Amino acid sequence: MTIGQLTGGHLRIEFKLLTVDSIQERRTTSPTVANAYKILGRVASNYRRTFCEINDRHLEKLLPKELSALESLIMQIILLFIISYQLRLNAEAFGNSGILSTNISRILDTLLHDYDKRLRPNYGNNATKVQVTVHVATITSVSEVEMDYTLEVYLRQWWTDPRLAFDGSDQSLTLTMNCPMSLEYFPMDRQNCFLEIENGYSTKDIAYCWRNGVADSVTISRSDINLAQFTLIGEPKVVEREIELSTGNYSRLTMSFLFERNIGFYLIQIYLPSSLIVIISWVSFWLNREATQARVAI
């Protein structure tokens, strides 16, 4: 930065900002550092557009034609204060050395300085719309004793947070869900098990919806589902609805899985052994009653 002399009531101030080209020259072969310079290049470009070079042509529009010595001194002090304040902010954001920092962690800390993850996006304004898809990777077990079933799903959620560029979340979850069963037709029964997704915020704050509609938002890897006692029938039934509770209205996403019991499993494991035991026990009635050893063995 250079400050010229006060000539004819005009103060000439010039300073040079770090350009994108100069940042590119400082790139190294490290991918992390290159990415950091790429981000800082955009920041510097925005900074340059916001705080342009100050010269005497700008001051001609702002300052009066004739200034007294005292007024000129006061104007110098004010302008120097503004410039030093901006330079201090720049130094705090990108390093006290005056050169944009290559530490990507420092950049992220700066960007997230005023970000509070405890507050939802658009807090105090309209509800945040969260789009959801579910991919069922596998169903590992269905238990009529515990009245539950275990499945592994990929839960994907999309939302827009204006405070930062966010990629959403993609999580692999292993869930054991409650599944009330009706067993009066055992072992030729069918069980309908539900999986419900709901948020603690009311619809005034969070609105859940299926990202690709009710037809394509839930997918299943059937080749990875191997259950000894049950077979998954058809596609899961998907519902998007709003429920009313005493504390307000809440959006709820529901999917249901229809399981049909494999009767062959029970024929081999229960019915066939039990039938053989009964038949063998009846053989004793056709044996000679004096054949004690044979009757005892049976």
Phi and psi in degrees as a GROMACS rama.xvg file:
@    title "Ramachandran Plot"
@    xaxis  label "Phi"
@    yaxis  label "Psi"
@TYPE xy
-127.139  142.403  THR-2
-120.031  117.459  ILE-3
-81.754  -179.77  GLY-4
-79.023  156.526  GLN-5
-79.6659  114.692  LEU-6
-127.419  121.529  THR-7
58.8073  35.7715  GLY-8
78.8662  8.98483  GLY-9
-119.854  133.284  HIS-10
-103.765  126.212  LEU-11
-100.403  119.405  ARG-12
-128.47  125.812  ILE-13
-131.803  137.379  GLU-14
-145.832  149.608  PHE-15
-108.95  128.084  LYS-16
-95.6087  156.121  LEU-17
-68.9027  124.032  LEU-18
-93.6124  169.604  THR-19
-65.3583  -36.1492  VAL-20
-63.396  -42.1948  ASP-21
-66.7497  -31.159  SER-22
-67.8593  -41.4749  ILE-23
-63.1279  -32.7394  GLN-24
-65.7491  -24.68  GLU-25
-90.3218  3.24684  ARG-26
-66.6366  147.789  ARG-27
-113.907  -178.359  THR-28
-77.5079  -9.61942  THR-29
-71.1218  125.64  SER-30
-59.8476  -37.8455  PRO-31
-64.2717  -45.154  THR-32
-66.72  -38.193  VAL-33
-62.5309  -42.1984  ALA-34
-64.4368  -37.8627  ASN-35
-63.0857  -44.2299  ALA-36
-66.2246  -32.975  TYR-37
-62.439  -43.7304  LYS-38
-65.6191  -44.9344  ILE-39
-67.226  -28.9981  LEU-40
-62.3508  -41.7371  GLY-41
-66.5528  -38.6364  ARG-42
-63.3826  -44.1539  VAL-43
-64.7103  -37.0332  ALA-44
-63.4143  -43.8742  SER-45
-64.6373  -39.0822  ASN-46
-63.7267  -40.5203  TYR-47
-65.9212  -38.3868  ARG-48
-69.2498  -30.3899  ARG-49
-80.2685  -46.792  THR-50
-111.682  86.1328  PHE-51
-75.6856  171.975  CYS-52
-65.0415  136.969  GLU-53
-98.8831  124.945  ILE-54
-139.411  -176.086  ASN-55
-68.0912  -24.8677  ASP-56
-67.2293  -36.3814  ARG-57
-68.0777  -40.3941  HIS-58
-68.2998  -26.6747  LEU-59
-62.2112  -30.7919  GLU-60
-80.689  -22.2474  LYS-61
-99.794  -34.4576  LEU-62
-98.558  150.48  LEU-63
-68.6918  162.355  PRO-64
-66.6235  -39.9171  LYS-65
-118.32  126.964  GLU-66
-124.652  139.38  LEU-67
-75.4418  169.517  SER-68
-62.5959  -40.8664  ALA-69
-66.5654  -42.5282  LEU-70
-64.0168  -39.1151  GLU-71
-63.8216  -41.2689  SER-72
-64.1563  -43.9924  LEU-73
-62.1555  -42.1365  ILE-74
-63.4799  -39.7453  MET-75
-59.6202  -46.202  GLN-76
-61.9328  -42.601  ILE-77
-63.5185  -46.3241  ILE-78
-65.521  -41.2439  LEU-79
-63.471  -36.6204  LEU-80
-64.6862  -43.0561  PHE-81
-63.0334  -45.1628  ILE-82
-65.046  -44.6776  ILE-83
-64.0134  -34.7513  SER-84
-66.0522  -43.7903  TYR-85
-65.2005  -39.8409  GLN-86
-65.3187  -35.8756  LEU-87
-66.4396  -41.6639  ARG-88
-61.7362  -41.4442  LEU-89
-63.76  -39.449  ASN-90
-67.3867  -38.6608  ALA-91
-66.7847  -34.9216  GLU-92
-77.8241  -35.7358  ALA-93
-125.255  15.9978  PHE-94
109.602  138.945  GLY-95
-69.0012  -13.1277  ASN-96
-74.0969  -13.3025  SER-97
89.8775  -11.4672  GLY-98
-101.855  138.277  ILE-99
-58.6883  131.624  LEU-100
-69.1356  143.222  SER-101
-95.3675  3.79546  THR-102
-86.1437  109.611  ASN-103
-65.3671  -29.4168  ILE-104
-64.6875  -38.5175  SER-105
-65.9955  -37.0381  ARG-106
-63.9366  -45.6165  ILE-107
-64.7807  -38.7432  LEU-108
-61.949  -36.9909  ASP-109
-68.1681  -43.5816  THR-110
-66.5544  -35.024  LEU-111
-96.0757  12.9539  LEU-112
-61.4158  -42.6596  HIS-113
-102.38  14.5007  ASP-114
-93.502  130.967  TYR-115
-119.47  110.17  ASP-116
-70.3128  -12.9123  LYS-117
-76.0945  -15.5054  ARG-118
-101.969  132.836  LEU-119
-69.4329  160.558  ARG-120
-61.6994  146.401  PRO-121
57.623  39.2801  ASN-122
-60.9664  130.018  TYR-123
90.0234  -7.87829  GLY-124
-114.287  -142.743  ASN-125
-67.6961  161.925  ASN-126
-65.6028  146.003  ALA-127
-83.4396  124.457  THR-128
-87.6839  120.61  LYS-129
-111.836  119.405  VAL-130
-95.8674  139.658  GLN-131
-130.267  139.89  VAL-132
-132.878  152.763  THR-133
-132.535  131.831  VAL-134
-118.316  117.036  HIS-135
-84.448  109.897  VAL-136
-77.0019  -44.4455  ALA-137
-162.499  155.032  THR-138
-117.715  114.125  ILE-139
-89.7232  -30.5348  THR-140
-161.116  152.446  SER-141
-132.453  122.761  VAL-142
-118.803  117.783  SER-143
-80.3  -17.9672  GLU-144
-72.9144  -49.5509  VAL-145
-86.4097  -8.8496  GLU-146
57.941  50.1628  MET-147
-151.011  172.074  ASP-148
-144.411  151.866  TYR-149
-118.586  130.495  THR-150
-142.39  154.912  LEU-151
-111.826  123.088  GLU-152
-129.144  153.969  VAL-153
-103.785  113.545  TYR-154
-100.453  118.362  LEU-155
-115.298  134.527  ARG-156
-131.801  138.141  GLN-157
-124.091  132.84  TRP-158
-153.841  164.001  TRP-159
-108.961  122.771  THR-160
-111.829  106.383  ASP-161
-64.9637  -13.3073  PRO-162
-77.0174  -20.0814  ARG-163
-163.356  164.984  LEU-164
-83.8801  112.454  ALA-165
-119.179  137.024  PHE-166
-91.6457  6.78365  ASP-167
77.2253  -162.168  GLY-168
-138.075  143.99  SER-169
-135.542  110.835  ASP-170
-125.468  141.91  GLN-171
-96.6781  121.207  SER-172
-121.924  142.044  LEU-173
-110.802  114.411  THR-174
-116.357  140.014  LEU-175
-115.277  109.175  THR-176
-107.809  148.43  MET-177
-69.527  137.085  ASN-178
-142.897  90.3966  CYS-179
-61.2135  131.698  PRO-180
-119.558  149.91  MET-181
-109.967  116.688  SER-182
-110.995  18.1493  LEU-183
-70.0771  -21.893  GLU-184
-102.504  14.59  TYR-185
-56.4216  135.231  PHE-186
-98.7897  22.7503  PRO-187
-111.142  41.6969  MET-188
-102.715  166.347  ASP-189
-126.011  138.987  ARG-190
-121.284  136.075  GLN-191
-108.991  114.201  ASN-192
-110.94  139.298  CYS-193
-112.387  147.936  PHE-194
-128.674  119.897  LEU-195
-118.198  138.086  GLU-196
-118.702  123.749  ILE-197
-147.159  149.603  GLU-198
-106.995  155.064  ASN-199
-73.0504  -15.0707  GLY-200
-85.2278  147.187  TYR-201
-75.6178  174.078  SER-202
-66.3156  -12.5728  THR-203
-69.9951  -23.3593  LYS-204
-112.839  -44.445  ASP-205
-129.603  130.744  ILE-206
-122.897  113.154  ALA-207
-87.0078  142.007  TYR-208
-153.327  155.569  CYS-209
-75.9596  129.555  TRP-210
-64.2942  -44.217  ARG-211
-106.303  23.6189  ASN-212
81.8733  171.903  GLY-213
-72.196  -14.2782  VAL-214
-86.865  -34.7617  ALA-215
-122.016  8.13609  ASP-216
-85.7009  -15.9492  SER-217
-120.8  121.164  VAL-218
-121.776  157.46  THR-219
-133.642  135.669  ILE-220
-91.0607  88.4537  SER-221
-66.269  -28.5806  ARG-222
-66.8228  -19.9714  SER-223
-97.0813  2.48773  ASP-224
-101.421  112.098  ILE-225
-131.838  99.2978  ASN-226
-111.511  132.703  LEU-227
-72.5403  -35.4268  ALA-228
-103.401  -17.5341  GLN-229
-133.678  158.358  PHE-230
-126.793  132.075  THR-231
-76.8065  123.833  LEU-232
-101.856  126.598  ILE-233
65.1867  -163.636  GLY-234
-96.3634  151.392  GLU-235
-63.8396  141.486  PRO-236
-84.7687  126.359  LYS-237
-114.5  133.14  VAL-238
-134.362  141.766  VAL-239
-123.475  120.056  GLU-240
-148.592  170.836  ARG-241
-120.72  127.249  GLU-242
-107.726  152.402  ILE-243
-111.87  121.36  GLU-244
-120.415  174.604  LEU-245
-66.0189  -24.991  SER-246
-93.3824  -0.459964  THR-247
138.155  -173.275  GLY-248
-98.2269  139.728  ASN-249
-132.721  141.639  TYR-250
-85.8829  137.003  SER-251
-134.613  131.767  ARG-252
-105.219  128.579  LEU-253
-126.414  136.522  THR-254
-131.352  142.934  MET-255
-125.544  140.457  SER-256
-115.357  130.192  PHE-257
-100.698  117.933  LEU-258
-109.358  132.613  PHE-259
-110.267  130.708  GLU-260
-72.2741  136.596  ARG-261
-79.9389  105.092  ASN-262
-68.365  -26.599  ILE-263
-61.3966  -35.1982  GLY-264
-60.9325  -43.6096  PHE-265
-77.2963  -28.2561  TYR-266
-63.2821  -41.2122  LEU-267
-78.1468  -39.6245  ILE-268
-85.985  -28.6361  GLN-269
-122.875  -58.9491  ILE-270
-67.6082  -46.1839  TYR-271
-64.6114  -47.9583  LEU-272
-61.1989  -40.6582  PRO-273
-64.6828  -40.5385  SER-274
-65.23  -40.2888  SER-275
-63.9598  -39.3643  LEU-276
-63.6999  -42.4627  ILE-277
-65.6814  -43.5198  VAL-278
-63.3842  -43.2418  ILE-279
-64.4726  -37.2408  ILE-280
-65.7973  -28.5515  SER-281
-74.6712  -19.8806  TRP-282
-61.6317  -29.2031  VAL-283
-60.9492  -24.6934  SER-284
-73.2636  -20.3076  PHE-285
-96.1232  -0.800811  TRP-286
-86.3337  153.457  LEU-287
-63.1063  132.869  ASN-288
-65.3702  -17.1007  ARG-289
-85.6121  -11.0941  GLU-290
-82.0142  75.6053  ALA-291
-65.1949  -44.0545  THR-292
-61.8439  -41.5681  GLN-293
-66.3794  -40.704  ALA-294
-66.4338  -38.8495  ARG-295
-67.2705  -40.0271  VAL-296
-61.7405  -38.3834  ALA-297
